[in-house]
Amino acid sequence: MPQLSDTYWKIVSRLYYARRFGRFGPRSWIRRPLVITSPRSISAGQSCFIRDGARLQIINRPGLPGGRLTLGNRVTIEQDAHIVVCDRVEIGDDVSLGPRCTIIDTTHPYGDESEGSRVGQISDERSSVRIERRVFLGANVVVLPNVTIGENSFIGANSVVSRDVPPNSIAAGVPARVIGSTSSAAG
């Protein structure tokens, strides 16, 4: 199958996705996504770019308000990223998600083993993820529920972010911990 041009995907983004999203800013475009559910609950600022294989999934839980995904301006989401939203995920301006990043704002409860498969069981607790402006997530980073990553921070590849990261931090590991400062890296 021949490779479709960027121009083709920009046109598809304007004619198809822009009309389905809650907001789809000028010069934003999506290149061959794998899954997008409930696009009306997704807001994308201007000049966002979402690469091939992205999964943007809004999960609606019965009896609870629907999830909301907000992307700021100039957000870049690299290939095969997966964002799952039950409540709220906010990604600030100038954020870059490396390939195969996962952001999820909910959990599957432990429950009793007699309750069957956990796949369909999703926590009904309020939760969110907030990634502030100018954050970079390296390849394969996982961001778990109820985490804020402060502005101008850098998360190293293959890290699992399970607690807040202060602004201007370099964090890495499983679980991720602060190992440096972006303000000292610039000097």
One Martini backbone bead per residue (centre of mass of N, CA, C, O) as a GRO file, in nm:
protein
  187
    1MET     BB    1   0.095   0.037   0.025
    2PRO     BB    2   0.085   0.354  -0.012
    3GLN     BB    3   0.197   0.643   0.104
    4LEU     BB    4   0.055   0.894   0.268
    5SER     BB    5   0.038   1.216   0.278
    6ASP     BB    6   0.039   1.491   0.473
    7THR     BB    7  -0.173   1.642   0.310
    8TYR     BB    8  -0.395   1.435   0.337
    9TRP     BB    9  -0.411   1.448   0.657
   10LYS     BB   10  -0.480   1.748   0.674
   11ILE     BB   11  -0.746   1.727   0.524
   12VAL     BB   12  -0.882   1.516   0.703
   13SER     BB   13  -0.866   1.683   0.961
   14ARG     BB   14  -1.046   1.920   0.861
   15LEU     BB   15  -1.299   1.745   0.744
   16TYR     BB   16  -1.326   1.545   1.002
   17TYR     BB   17  -1.206   1.601   1.293
   18ALA     BB   18  -1.291   1.903   1.336
   19ARG     BB   19  -1.608   1.810   1.343
   20ARG     BB   20  -1.578   1.601   1.607
   21PHE     BB   21  -1.451   1.773   1.793
   22GLY     BB   22  -1.481   1.998   2.036
   23ARG     BB   23  -1.179   2.084   1.956
   24PHE     BB   24  -0.986   2.217   1.657
   25GLY     BB   25  -0.724   2.365   1.582
   26PRO     BB   26  -0.531   2.533   1.402
   27ARG     BB   27  -0.294   2.328   1.243
   28SER     BB   28  -0.413   2.065   1.314
   29TRP     BB   29  -0.310   1.706   1.318
   30ILE     BB   30  -0.371   1.368   1.189
   31ARG     BB   31  -0.191   1.050   1.165
   32ARG     BB   32  -0.317   0.758   1.158
   33PRO     BB   33  -0.515   0.645   1.365
   34LEU     BB   34  -0.642   0.387   1.563
   35VAL     BB   35  -0.799   0.545   1.813
   36ILE     BB   36  -1.121   0.728   1.856
   37THR     BB   37  -1.308   0.827   2.133
   38SER     BB   38  -1.518   1.067   2.192
   39PRO     BB   39  -1.435   1.350   2.037
   40ARG     BB   40  -1.616   1.566   2.191
   41SER     BB   41  -1.408   1.521   2.456
   42ILE     BB   42  -1.198   1.672   2.266
   43SER     BB   43  -0.928   1.914   2.303
   44ALA     BB   44  -0.754   2.109   2.055
   45GLY     BB   45  -0.527   2.307   1.980
   46GLN     BB   46  -0.290   2.461   1.818
   47SER     BB   47  -0.057   2.284   1.639
   48CYS     BB   48  -0.121   1.988   1.649
   49PHE     BB   49   0.040   1.651   1.668
   50ILE     BB   50  -0.071   1.325   1.554
   51ARG     BB   51   0.037   1.018   1.520
   52ASP     BB   52   0.066   0.715   1.444
   53GLY     BB   53  -0.136   0.492   1.642
   54ALA     BB   54  -0.316   0.648   1.810
   55ARG     BB   55  -0.484   0.649   2.143
   56LEU     BB   56  -0.805   0.803   2.210
   57GLN     BB   57  -0.972   0.738   2.522
   58ILE     BB   58  -1.307   0.758   2.617
   59ILE     BB   59  -1.451   0.670   2.929
   60ASN     BB   60  -1.780   0.579   3.007
   61ARG     BB   61  -1.941   0.595   3.313
   62PRO     BB   62  -2.199   0.499   3.477
   63GLY     BB   63  -2.327   0.788   3.645
   64LEU     BB   64  -2.092   0.962   3.522
   65PRO     BB   65  -1.899   1.180   3.412
   66GLY     BB   66  -1.737   1.251   3.147
   67GLY     BB   67  -1.460   1.259   2.984
   68ARG     BB   68  -1.152   1.475   2.949
   69LEU     BB   69  -0.953   1.604   2.677
   70THR     BB   70  -0.665   1.831   2.694
   71LEU     BB   71  -0.501   2.020   2.444
   72GLY     BB   72  -0.281   2.226   2.377
   73ASN     BB   73  -0.049   2.401   2.228
   74ARG     BB   74   0.183   2.232   2.047
   75VAL     BB   75   0.121   1.933   2.054
   76THR     BB   76   0.310   1.621   2.069
   77ILE     BB   77   0.224   1.294   1.935
   78GLU     BB   78   0.352   1.007   1.907
   79GLN     BB   79   0.372   0.701   1.822
   80ASP     BB   80   0.159   0.482   1.994
   81ALA     BB   81  -0.004   0.637   2.175
   82HIS     BB   82  -0.183   0.623   2.508
   83ILE     BB   83  -0.505   0.759   2.600
   84VAL     BB   84  -0.686   0.737   2.913
   85VAL     BB   85  -1.027   0.860   2.989
   86CYS     BB   86  -1.255   0.914   3.269
   87ASP     BB   87  -1.210   1.221   3.355
   88ARG     BB   88  -0.895   1.384   3.351
   89VAL     BB   89  -0.688   1.529   3.087
   90GLU     BB   90  -0.403   1.758   3.095
   91ILE     BB   91  -0.230   1.928   2.825
   92GLY     BB   92  -0.002   2.145   2.768
   93ASP     BB   93   0.190   2.354   2.628
   94ASP     BB   94   0.459   2.222   2.456
   95VAL     BB   95   0.414   1.917   2.448
   96SER     BB   96   0.600   1.596   2.451
   97LEU     BB   97   0.534   1.274   2.321
   98GLY     BB   98   0.661   0.994   2.296
   99PRO     BB   99   0.687   0.692   2.202
  100ARG     BB  100   0.459   0.483   2.365
  101CYS     BB  101   0.291   0.641   2.544
  102THR     BB  102   0.119   0.646   2.871
  103ILE     BB  103  -0.209   0.768   2.972
  104ILE     BB  104  -0.378   0.730   3.296
  105ASP     BB  105  -0.684   0.801   3.512
  106THR     BB  106  -0.713   0.491   3.596
  107THR     BB  107  -0.845   0.188   3.742
  108HIS     BB  108  -0.845  -0.145   3.844
  109PRO     BB  109  -1.003  -0.306   4.064
  110TYR     BB  110  -0.965  -0.563   4.264
  111GLY     BB  111  -1.165  -0.718   4.407
  112ASP     BB  112  -1.339  -1.002   4.368
  113GLU     BB  113  -1.284  -1.304   4.214
  114SER     BB  114  -1.605  -1.349   4.161
  115GLU     BB  115  -1.634  -1.090   3.950
  116GLY     BB  116  -1.426  -1.148   3.743
  117SER     BB  117  -1.317  -0.967   3.511
  118ARG     BB  118  -1.121  -0.661   3.506
  119VAL     BB  119  -1.157  -0.523   3.232
  120GLY     BB  120  -1.462  -0.397   3.300
  121GLN     BB  121  -1.328  -0.273   3.553
  122ILE     BB  122  -1.380   0.058   3.688
  123SER     BB  123  -1.315   0.313   3.855
  124ASP     BB  124  -1.526   0.566   4.042
  125GLU     BB  125  -1.306   0.753   4.096
  126ARG     BB  126  -1.163   1.040   4.110
  127SER     BB  127  -0.947   1.162   3.837
  128SER     BB  128  -0.610   1.270   3.724
  129VAL     BB  129  -0.413   1.448   3.471
  130ARG     BB  130  -0.120   1.673   3.475
  131ILE     BB  131   0.045   1.852   3.208
  132GLU     BB  132   0.252   2.084   3.183
  133ARG     BB  133   0.433   2.302   3.036
  134ARG     BB  134   0.717   2.194   2.872
  135VAL     BB  135   0.697   1.882   2.842
  136PHE     BB  136   0.896   1.574   2.839
  137LEU     BB  137   0.835   1.250   2.702
  138GLY     BB  138   0.968   0.972   2.669
  139ALA     BB  139   0.994   0.673   2.574
  140ASN     BB  140   0.760   0.466   2.735
  141VAL     BB  141   0.594   0.635   2.913
  142VAL     BB  142   0.421   0.625   3.234
  143VAL     BB  143   0.107   0.768   3.342
  144LEU     BB  144  -0.059   0.794   3.632
  145PRO     BB  145  -0.285   0.857   3.848
  146ASN     BB  146  -0.279   1.155   4.016
  147VAL     BB  147  -0.085   1.344   3.830
  148THR     BB  148   0.177   1.596   3.832
  149ILE     BB  149   0.358   1.774   3.582
  150GLY     BB  150   0.573   2.006   3.579
  151GLU     BB  151   0.703   2.255   3.437
  152ASN     BB  152   0.986   2.197   3.250
  153SER     BB  153   0.995   1.885   3.222
  154PHE     BB  154   1.177   1.563   3.235
  155ILE     BB  155   1.113   1.230   3.108
  156GLY     BB  156   1.245   0.938   3.100
  157ALA     BB  157   1.279   0.663   2.955
  158ASN     BB  158   1.080   0.406   3.089
  159SER     BB  159   0.899   0.550   3.282
  160VAL     BB  160   0.712   0.570   3.604
  161VAL     BB  161   0.448   0.785   3.691
  162SER     BB  162   0.316   0.797   4.044
  163ARG     BB  163   0.405   1.100   4.102
  164ASP     BB  164   0.479   1.398   4.151
  165VAL     BB  165   0.637   1.660   3.952
  166PRO     BB  166   0.825   1.911   3.964
  167PRO     BB  167   0.929   2.177   3.847
  168ASN     BB  168   1.224   2.158   3.672
  169SER     BB  169   1.253   1.842   3.613
  170ILE     BB  170   1.437   1.536   3.638
  171ALA     BB  171   1.298   1.217   3.554
  172ALA     BB  172   1.345   0.865   3.660
  173GLY     BB  173   1.209   0.548   3.648
  174VAL     BB  174   1.100   0.262   3.873
  175PRO     BB  175   0.995   0.480   3.993
  176ALA     BB  176   0.987   0.798   3.945
  177ARG     BB  177   1.261   1.028   4.000
  178VAL     BB  178   1.441   1.284   4.101
  179ILE     BB  179   1.775   1.375   3.931
  180GLY     BB  180   1.709   1.682   3.847
  181SER     BB  181   1.757   1.996   3.665
  182THR     BB  182   1.669   2.212   3.407
  183SER     BB  183   1.811   2.472   3.507
  184SER     BB  184   2.104   2.337   3.530
  185ALA     BB  185   2.121   2.226   3.230
  186ALA     BB  186   2.136   2.515   3.089
  187GLY     BB  187   2.424   2.601   3.233
   0.00000   0.00000   0.00000
